[in-house]
Every structure is written in structure tokens, then in C-alpha cells.
Amino acid sequence: MNKKYNYDEKSDSLFIQVKDGAEESFEEIVPGINVELNKKNEVIGIEILKASRFNKNLNNVIEVKNKC
């Protein structure tokens, strides 16, 4: 599976899909960063809230990386 990225500008959240599957639960590993888990407790995704604090032009960075 190719890694998939999605940045939602309105909610300022970045989701990075690590593995296919349905989310069963999530764990907040540090404030604003969650890992999503499947039924087997495997990480299937990472969600970063207030993601623009890491890069003000995050939407442009994601678009460029997806084109490569």
C-alpha cells in the first residue's frame, strides 16, 4: 500500500494513512497527535491536529509530495 496523506485546511488537521483498515480506537500519544488503531491494535494512521504549527504552507507541501 502506498502511504496516503490528507490535509484538511478547514480543521487544520493532517492524516497520514499507514495501513488499510477500519479504525477501532485511537490513542493520543502527545497533545494534538493521535494514532489510530485497528481491531488487532495495529497502527493504521496518524492524525496531527493544528498541523500548520509545523509548517505554515502545509497544504502546498502535501500537494508537491503527492505529485512526485
NORTACOR-V220620 format. One record per backbone hydrogen bond with DSSP energy under -0.5 kcal/mol. CO is the residue of the C=O (numbers start at 0). NH is the residue of the N-H. E is the energy in kcal/mol with one decimal. If there is no record, write none. Layout:
{{CO & NH & E} {CO & NH & E}}
//
This chain:
{{3 & 16 & -3.1} {5 & 7 & -0.5} {5 & 14 & -3.0} {6 & 8 & -0.8} {7 & 11 & -1.4} {7 & 12 & -1.5} {10 & 49 & -0.5} {11 & 49 & -0.8} {11 & 50 & -2.3} {12 & 7 & -3.0} {13 & 47 & -3.1} {14 & 5 & -2.1} {14 & 16 & -0.6} {15 & 17 & -0.5} {15 & 45 & -2.3} {16 & 3 & -1.2} {24 & 36 & -3.3} {26 & 28 & -0.8} {26 & 34 & -2.7} {29 & 32 & -2.5} {31 & 48 & -3.3} {32 & 28 & -1.9} {32 & 29 & -1.3} {33 & 46 & -2.9} {34 & 26 & -2.4} {35 & 43 & -3.1} {35 & 44 & -1.3} {36 & 23 & -3.5} {36 & 24 & -1.6} {37 & 40 & -1.9} {41 & 37 & -2.0} {43 & 17 & -2.3} {43 & 18 & -1.7} {44 & 35 & -2.9} {45 & 15 & -2.9} {46 & 33 & -2.7} {46 & 48 & -0.6} {47 & 13 & -2.5} {47 & 50 & -0.5} {49 & 52 & -1.7} {50 & 53 & -2.1} {50 & 54 & -0.6} {54 & 57 & -1.3} {56 & 59 & -0.6} {56 & 60 & -1.9} {57 & 61 & -2.5} {58 & 62 & -2.0} {59 & 63 & -2.2} {60 & 64 & -2.3} {61 & 65 & -2.1} {62 & 66 & -1.1} {63 & 66 & -0.5} {63 & 67 & -0.9}}
//
